[in-house]
């Protein structure tokens, strides 16, 4: 499970039982050696709005993140991710991420993600991610709250 994760925070969030077992038995450093330790405790307040477009089926996934590389990796590797599931269901590769808007605060990003999601939907795209997921800042919100 650790080999699927990009950083220790992701490992802890996705697989808490495995993470705790690794800590208890002293395996954490070994099984997490491939991870980027520099982003384990990152605090980034600049967000982007991005889209993945399946132009053939006219379907789109609009999201927000403060770490493009990590989020792209999650879409490619996380079997619970809606974009990952969609691409496997239709046996297509995950499209390339396109950045729509950059350098946003958390609040701006939440508003812009919703605006872009509705824009795509209103232009006739079938949305891969659900409306209820919009505006979620994810794990980074925990760190932002601690700092402020």
trRosetta pair geometry for C-beta under 8 A, 3 or more apart (Angstrom, degrees):
i j d omega theta_ij theta_ji phi_ij phi_ji
1 4 6.0 -56 -166 27 42 112
1 5 7.2 34 145 -20 67 108
1 11 7.2 115 126 -143 94 86
1 14 7.5 -167 177 109 110 109
1 15 4.5 103 154 -87 144 168
1 18 4.8 71 60 94 144 176
2 5 5.7 -62 -158 30 43 113
2 11 5.4 21 -120 -124 73 131
2 15 7.5 -113 -66 63 58 146
2 18 7.0 -150 -47 137 85 127
2 22 7.1 79 -62 -74 136 159
2 31 4.3 88 60 149 164 108
2 32 5.8 -101 -171 -77 129 66
2 35 7.8 -84 176 -43 94 120
3 31 7.7 -88 -48 -174 72 86
3 34 6.9 43 -125 45 67 147
4 14 7.8 -101 97 107 114 154
4 77 5.6 172 -162 158 84 120
4 78 7.4 115 163 -91 116 57
5 8 7.6 90 131 -92 136 21
5 10 4.4 171 -155 98 103 108
5 11 4.1 167 82 -68 176 79
5 14 6.5 -170 -91 40 113 133
5 15 7.6 -113 -50 19 132 115
5 32 7.9 -37 82 -120 118 86
5 35 6.6 -10 107 -96 91 121
6 10 5.4 57 45 21 80 156
6 35 6.5 106 151 -136 30 88
6 36 6.6 -17 167 25 78 103
6 39 7.4 -24 134 79 103 137
6 70 5.2 166 107 -131 161 84
6 73 5.2 99 -75 102 132 150
6 74 7.3 -75 -10 -59 131 79
7 10 5.1 98 57 7 72 101
7 11 7.2 -130 103 -5 40 90
7 35 5.1 125 -115 -175 37 117
7 36 5.8 -54 -87 63 92 78
7 37 7.5 136 -139 -101 91 26
7 39 5.1 -107 -83 89 148 97
7 40 4.9 -173 -178 -87 116 65
7 70 7.2 -28 -4 -120 115 125
8 11 5.3 -52 -148 36 38 117
8 12 6.2 39 154 -19 69 104
8 19 7.7 109 -169 -135 77 118
8 28 7.6 48 -127 -176 119 109
8 32 5.5 28 -85 -148 93 149
8 35 6.0 128 -42 121 69 162
8 37 7.5 29 -8 -114 114 67
8 40 4.9 20 38 -125 103 119
9 12 5.7 -53 -148 37 31 112
9 13 6.2 27 155 -17 65 109
9 40 5.6 150 -21 -154 98 63
9 41 7.7 145 -50 -73 128 47
9 139 6.0 125 151 169 122 152
10 13 5.8 -57 -143 40 31 109
10 14 5.9 12 165 -5 68 114
10 70 7.6 -165 -60 -165 138 115
10 74 7.6 -141 -138 -89 137 109
10 139 7.6 -119 -85 -17 61 163
11 14 6.5 -65 -136 46 21 97
11 15 5.9 -46 -173 49 60 102
11 18 7.4 -99 179 93 92 108
11 19 5.3 133 132 -88 93 110
11 32 6.6 -94 -12 -101 164 111
11 35 7.4 -72 -26 -82 126 152
12 15 7.5 -80 -114 65 10 60
12 16 6.0 43 -175 -102 57 67
12 19 4.5 107 -102 -136 59 171
13 16 7.4 6 -131 -60 11 87
13 139 5.8 -83 -74 -87 157 128
14 78 7.5 -127 -115 -127 143 110
15 18 4.0 -15 152 37 118 118
15 19 5.8 134 99 -26 79 89
16 19 5.5 -55 -142 37 31 115
16 20 6.1 29 161 -18 67 107
17 20 5.9 -56 -146 38 28 108
17 21 6.3 29 154 -19 63 107
18 21 5.7 -54 -146 37 31 112
18 22 6.3 34 154 -21 65 105
19 22 5.8 -57 -152 35 28 111
19 23 6.6 29 151 -18 64 105
19 28 7.5 50 -161 -111 64 106
20 23 5.6 -50 -148 35 34 113
20 24 6.2 37 153 -22 66 107
21 24 5.6 -54 -146 36 32 114
21 25 6.2 8 163 0 66 112
21 27 7.9 -6 121 41 74 123
22 25 6.4 -68 -141 49 25 95
22 27 4.4 -96 -149 75 76 97
22 28 4.4 111 135 -77 106 69
22 31 5.7 -96 -134 42 136 136
22 32 7.7 106 153 -28 151 103
23 26 7.8 30 180 -69 27 29
23 28 5.2 32 -83 -49 57 131
26 29 8.0 -25 174 20 63 97
27 30 5.3 -70 -165 49 63 112
27 31 5.3 37 147 -10 98 113
28 31 6.5 -68 -138 46 23 94
28 32 5.7 -2 171 3 64 123
29 32 6.3 -73 -135 52 20 97
29 33 6.6 52 158 -69 60 83
30 33 6.0 -24 -159 -29 28 113
32 35 4.7 -35 -177 15 81 126
35 40 7.5 73 138 -69 122 104
36 39 5.1 38 107 18 112 103
36 40 7.6 -171 103 -36 62 77
37 40 5.3 -27 -158 -9 50 122
38 42 7.4 51 137 -67 65 103
39 42 4.6 -23 -149 -25 62 127
39 67 6.7 93 -153 -135 135 149
39 70 6.6 -171 156 -65 157 131
41 143 7.4 154 -166 -121 59 134
42 67 7.0 93 92 -78 153 131
42 140 7.9 -41 95 -114 92 98
42 143 7.5 69 90 140 49 173
43 140 7.7 132 -132 -156 50 88
43 143 5.0 -147 -101 145 87 124
43 144 6.9 141 -152 -81 96 57
43 147 5.7 96 -151 -51 151 148
44 47 7.9 129 123 -68 100 57
44 66 4.2 161 92 161 113 117
44 67 6.4 134 34 -61 151 84
44 140 6.9 -56 54 -141 82 135
45 66 7.2 -16 -96 -134 8 137
45 105 6.5 -10 163 -134 95 66
45 106 6.6 -72 -154 -32 74 93
45 144 6.9 112 -98 -113 88 111
46 66 6.4 123 76 -141 47 89
46 102 7.5 20 168 174 109 75
46 103 5.4 -33 -154 -125 113 48
46 104 6.9 111 -162 49 58 41
46 105 7.8 -46 -106 -87 45 37
47 64 5.4 17 175 -179 124 105
47 65 6.6 164 -150 87 82 24
47 66 4.9 -58 -94 -81 70 76
47 104 4.5 -53 68 73 91 95
47 105 7.1 10 17 122 106 10
47 106 6.2 110 -25 -95 135 45
47 108 7.4 173 55 77 116 88
47 109 3.5 -18 95 -78 148 150
48 64 6.9 173 85 -149 43 62
48 65 6.1 -16 55 62 86 73
48 66 7.6 144 10 -100 72 32
48 68 6.1 11 39 -73 144 103
48 99 5.3 -49 -178 -141 133 105
48 100 7.7 135 171 47 84 64
48 101 6.6 169 -158 87 59 55
48 102 5.0 -13 -109 -109 95 62
48 103 7.8 35 -85 -14 73 37
48 104 7.0 144 -88 20 26 103
48 109 7.5 23 38 -121 10 117
49 62 6.9 3 -179 -175 96 94
49 63 7.4 174 -153 92 56 35
49 64 5.4 -31 -99 -96 64 81
49 99 7.5 106 76 -164 50 61
49 100 4.6 -54 100 65 97 108
49 101 4.3 28 35 43 110 97
49 104 7.0 43 -24 2 92 149
49 109 6.4 180 -60 -146 87 77
49 112 5.0 -113 -50 121 145 113
49 113 5.4 -165 -118 -84 107 66
49 116 5.4 132 165 6 139 155
50 62 7.4 170 88 -151 43 52
50 63 5.7 -18 62 65 88 81
50 64 7.4 150 17 -98 77 30
50 65 6.8 -16 10 20 122 105
50 68 7.1 124 -59 -123 146 92
50 71 7.5 144 37 107 146 139
50 97 5.1 -2 179 -173 135 102
50 98 6.3 152 -161 78 76 44
50 99 5.3 -44 -101 -102 86 50
50 100 6.2 174 -105 4 25 87
51 60 5.6 -16 -167 -169 110 111
51 61 6.7 152 -156 79 56 52
51 62 5.0 -19 -99 -99 87 70
51 63 7.7 154 -88 19 40 66
51 97 7.6 142 72 -157 33 58
51 98 5.2 -24 63 63 83 98
51 100 5.7 64 -9 -43 104 119
51 116 7.1 -128 -63 155 114 128
51 120 7.0 158 -126 -74 136 145
52 60 6.8 158 80 -155 53 58
52 61 4.4 5 49 50 101 104
52 75 7.0 170 -46 -178 151 155
52 83 5.8 71 54 -140 153 137
52 94 6.7 -49 -152 -179 144 82
52 95 4.6 141 -171 66 87 105
52 96 7.5 173 -126 80 78 25
52 97 5.9 -45 -78 -98 85 58
52 98 7.4 153 -88 15 34 81
52 128 7.5 -34 76 31 107 147
53 59 7.7 154 -158 85 48 47
53 60 5.1 -14 -106 -105 67 91
53 95 5.7 -116 62 128 47 166
53 98 6.8 -1 -1 12 105 130
53 125 7.8 -80 -129 -130 90 137
54 57 4.8 -3 124 46 118 98
54 58 7.3 -52 94 12 78 11
54 59 4.4 4 54 59 115 91
54 60 7.1 -152 25 -72 70 43
54 86 7.7 -131 -27 139 147 124
54 87 8.0 -172 -80 -93 129 80
54 90 7.8 68 -154 77 156 155
54 92 6.6 83 -129 106 120 157
54 95 5.8 -152 -75 -34 59 131
54 128 7.7 95 5 -55 119 128
55 58 6.9 23 -161 -81 35 50
55 95 7.9 118 -8 -111 80 145
56 92 7.7 -162 46 -118 134 151
57 90 7.0 -60 -40 -148 156 165
57 126 7.3 -60 139 44 94 124
58 124 6.7 -34 169 124 133 93
58 125 5.7 -141 164 -120 78 61
58 126 6.3 88 106 10 80 89
59 86 7.1 -155 135 180 147 141
59 125 6.4 120 -129 -176 22 86
59 126 4.6 -38 -105 73 80 95
59 127 7.3 155 -159 -99 73 8
59 128 5.5 82 163 -56 109 95
60 120 4.7 -100 72 -177 150 146
60 125 4.4 4 8 170 115 144
60 126 7.5 144 19 72 67 46
60 127 6.2 -38 71 -112 77 57
60 128 6.5 -140 96 0 26 96
61 75 7.7 147 107 -132 154 132
61 82 7.1 163 -119 97 125 103
61 83 4.7 -19 -63 -88 171 112
61 86 7.5 -176 -57 32 123 153
61 127 7.4 107 -97 -167 43 66
61 128 4.1 -45 -74 57 91 124
61 129 5.0 87 -142 -16 83 102
62 100 7.6 -5 -138 -4 99 150
62 113 6.3 154 138 -162 102 72
62 116 5.0 -175 -160 112 144 104
62 117 4.4 -159 68 -86 137 72
62 120 5.8 179 -40 7 130 144
62 127 7.3 -52 14 -136 96 105
62 129 6.9 -124 49 45 57 122
63 71 7.0 -173 115 178 137 137
63 113 6.7 -3 -166 -139 23 119
63 129 6.6 96 -70 -9 93 165
64 104 7.8 -74 -145 73 118 137
64 109 4.5 119 -158 169 141 110
64 110 7.1 -104 23 -80 169 41
64 112 7.5 113 -91 79 123 93
64 113 4.3 -77 -37 -74 117 131
64 135 7.9 34 24 -106 139 24
64 137 7.6 -48 99 -107 120 56
65 68 6.1 137 91 -82 126 43
65 70 7.3 -170 -177 72 134 92
65 71 3.8 -76 -103 -44 163 154
65 138 7.7 7 -117 18 72 144
66 106 7.9 -26 -65 -89 126 83
66 109 8.0 -78 -66 -66 83 173
66 137 7.9 27 -16 -163 115 89
66 140 5.2 106 34 -118 133 171
67 70 4.0 20 119 27 121 118
67 71 6.0 142 86 -19 70 90
67 140 7.7 168 -7 -68 105 132
68 71 6.0 -64 -144 40 25 106
68 72 6.1 25 161 -20 65 109
68 97 7.0 164 -166 117 97 151
68 99 7.2 -33 -113 -81 135 114
69 72 6.0 -55 -146 35 26 110
69 73 6.4 28 154 -19 61 109
70 73 5.7 -60 -154 36 30 114
70 74 6.5 32 151 -22 66 104
71 74 5.5 -49 -148 32 35 114
71 75 6.6 35 153 -18 65 102
71 97 7.8 107 101 -113 101 156
72 75 5.8 -54 -152 35 33 111
72 76 6.5 28 151 -16 65 109
72 97 5.1 -97 -101 -18 109 145
73 76 5.7 -62 -150 40 31 110
73 77 5.9 -10 166 11 69 120
74 77 6.5 -77 -131 52 23 87
74 78 4.7 4 -172 -11 71 128
74 81 6.1 138 147 -76 84 144
75 78 7.1 -26 -80 34 16 99
75 81 5.6 -159 -119 152 46 156
75 83 4.7 -11 -151 77 102 136
75 84 6.1 -175 -175 -52 48 86
75 94 5.9 137 133 -158 103 147
75 97 7.5 131 44 -71 153 113
76 84 7.1 118 -156 -96 7 101
76 94 5.5 -130 -99 31 70 158
77 84 7.4 -73 62 -104 14 139
78 81 4.1 88 87 -24 105 111
78 84 5.8 -163 76 -16 62 154
79 84 6.0 -129 -117 126 27 142
79 85 7.5 81 -179 -71 53 80
80 84 7.6 50 57 58 26 132
80 85 7.8 -11 -171 -45 18 114
81 84 4.0 83 71 7 100 112
81 85 6.7 -172 89 -10 51 85
82 85 5.6 -53 -144 38 33 113
82 86 6.2 38 155 -24 65 105
82 128 5.7 150 133 148 108 90
82 129 5.2 131 77 -98 145 68
82 130 7.4 -163 -97 -10 166 82
82 133 7.8 -137 0 -21 145 165
83 86 5.6 -51 -146 34 31 114
83 87 6.4 27 157 -15 64 106
83 94 6.4 68 145 -131 109 106
83 128 5.7 73 -94 130 67 145
83 129 7.2 -25 -51 -56 86 95
84 87 6.1 -62 -151 38 26 106
84 88 6.4 20 156 -14 64 110
84 94 7.1 -25 -98 -82 56 123
85 88 5.9 -60 -145 40 29 107
85 89 6.1 35 155 -27 66 108
86 89 5.8 -55 -149 31 27 115
86 90 6.6 -4 163 8 63 109
86 128 4.9 -46 -53 -144 164 120
87 90 6.5 -71 -145 52 27 90
87 91 7.9 93 162 -90 56 4
87 92 5.2 -105 -150 74 75 77
87 93 6.6 -17 -166 157 127 12
87 94 5.0 -61 -72 -77 168 65
88 91 7.1 24 -168 -78 33 45
99 102 6.0 28 166 -63 129 97
100 116 5.7 99 116 -128 164 152
101 104 6.2 49 127 -42 109 125
101 112 5.4 -85 62 168 157 148
101 116 7.4 -148 -1 -55 118 139
104 108 4.0 -138 -166 96 99 114
104 109 4.2 135 109 -64 130 80
104 112 6.1 -107 -117 20 160 144
105 108 4.6 92 49 10 78 104
105 109 6.8 -141 89 -9 37 89
106 109 5.7 -57 -147 35 27 113
106 110 6.6 30 155 -22 62 103
106 137 5.8 9 -153 -107 111 137
106 141 7.5 117 -150 -101 142 80
106 144 6.4 47 -54 -133 155 170
107 110 5.9 -51 -152 29 31 112
107 111 6.8 25 154 -11 63 106
108 111 5.9 -62 -154 40 33 108
108 112 5.9 24 155 -14 71 114
109 112 5.8 -58 -137 43 29 107
109 113 6.0 36 161 -27 66 104
109 137 7.7 94 88 -102 126 90
110 113 6.1 -49 -146 28 24 112
110 114 6.9 22 155 -13 57 106
110 134 7.7 107 -163 154 69 77
110 135 4.1 52 -155 -136 97 83
110 137 7.2 -50 -73 -60 105 92
111 114 6.0 -62 -159 37 31 109
111 115 6.3 29 150 -19 67 110
111 135 8.0 50 -55 -104 33 101
112 115 5.3 -52 -142 38 36 114
112 116 6.1 31 160 -16 69 106
113 116 6.1 -59 -146 40 27 104
113 117 6.2 30 154 -23 64 109
113 134 5.6 174 118 -156 109 87
113 135 6.2 180 70 -69 126 49
114 117 5.7 -54 -144 34 29 113
114 118 6.3 23 159 -12 64 108
114 134 4.9 94 -89 166 79 138
114 135 6.1 10 -50 -54 108 98
115 118 6.1 -61 -151 40 26 106
115 119 6.2 32 150 -26 63 108
116 119 5.3 -48 -143 32 35 118
116 120 6.5 35 157 -17 65 101
117 120 6.1 -56 -155 36 28 107
117 121 6.4 24 150 -15 63 110
117 127 6.5 52 -167 -124 90 140
117 129 7.6 -82 -126 79 122 105
117 131 7.1 144 141 -112 139 66
117 134 5.7 -102 9 -100 162 128
118 121 5.5 -56 -143 42 34 113
118 122 5.8 32 159 -19 69 110
119 122 6.0 -58 -142 40 24 107
119 123 6.4 19 156 -15 61 111
120 123 5.8 -64 -149 39 29 108
120 125 4.3 -43 167 47 89 139
120 127 6.6 112 102 -87 116 94
121 125 6.1 -83 -87 65 32 83
121 127 5.3 -27 -83 -40 99 120
127 130 7.4 125 117 -98 115 24
127 131 7.5 78 96 -56 155 72
129 133 5.3 -89 172 61 107 139
129 134 7.9 126 123 -63 116 72
130 133 5.1 101 66 -3 80 101
131 134 5.9 -32 -169 -6 46 118
133 136 5.8 -65 -176 7 63 128
137 140 5.6 -100 157 71 96 94
137 141 3.8 109 87 -58 122 107
137 144 7.3 -45 148 16 151 140
138 141 6.5 146 68 -3 37 95
139 142 5.8 -43 -173 18 54 114
139 143 7.4 41 141 -9 74 101
140 143 5.7 -57 -159 39 48 109
140 144 6.2 49 147 -23 76 104
141 144 5.6 -52 -144 36 35 113
141 145 6.4 38 156 -22 66 104
142 145 6.1 -58 -156 33 27 110
142 146 6.8 26 150 -19 62 106
143 146 5.6 -53 -151 33 37 113
143 147 6.5 32 155 -19 67 106
144 147 6.0 -60 -150 35 32 108
144 148 6.3 16 161 -10 68 113
145 148 6.4 -64 -141 41 27 101
